[in-house]
Amino acid sequence: MDLQKEIIENKEEFYNLAIEYYNNIDKKHRKECLITPKSISILIDHQFITTPCVEIKLELIDQDYQKNIGHYFLYIDERKDFVDEFLV
């Protein structure tokens, strides 16, 4: 299946995968917050990620103040295998 078509048809599955990975981060680095799906992108050429992959971005929102407190990025290959992650 074409990767772009698969992402469009299964975007909730991609976001849920990113949320699952975020929830597995060590608790001292992870914040208890609301998680909002933000975007899914296909990366062909990236400065830090050297292999083509899918980037899934989540917005992290403070539960009390409803304010953005960061972003989580999950990078997976087209088989949905982990490539890298980044928490800002």
C-alpha positions, 0 to 999 in steps of 0.5 A: 500500500502507498504510505501516504494513502495508509497514513490518511486511512489510518491516521488515528492508529498512527497517533495512538502509536505515538501516544503509546510511545509517549506513555512509555517514557520514563516518568521523570522525563514525562509530564502528566498532561493532555495530549493532542495529535498535531501532525503526521509527515513523511520525512525524506531528508532530515538533518538529524534523522538520516533514514526516510520515515514518518514523523508523528507530532503530539502537542502536550498541554498542561491540564490546569492552565490549558497551555502548551508545555511541549511537543513529542515527536515519534519517528517510525519507518514504513513498517511502523518500527521505531526509528527515534523520538524527541521530546521538547 
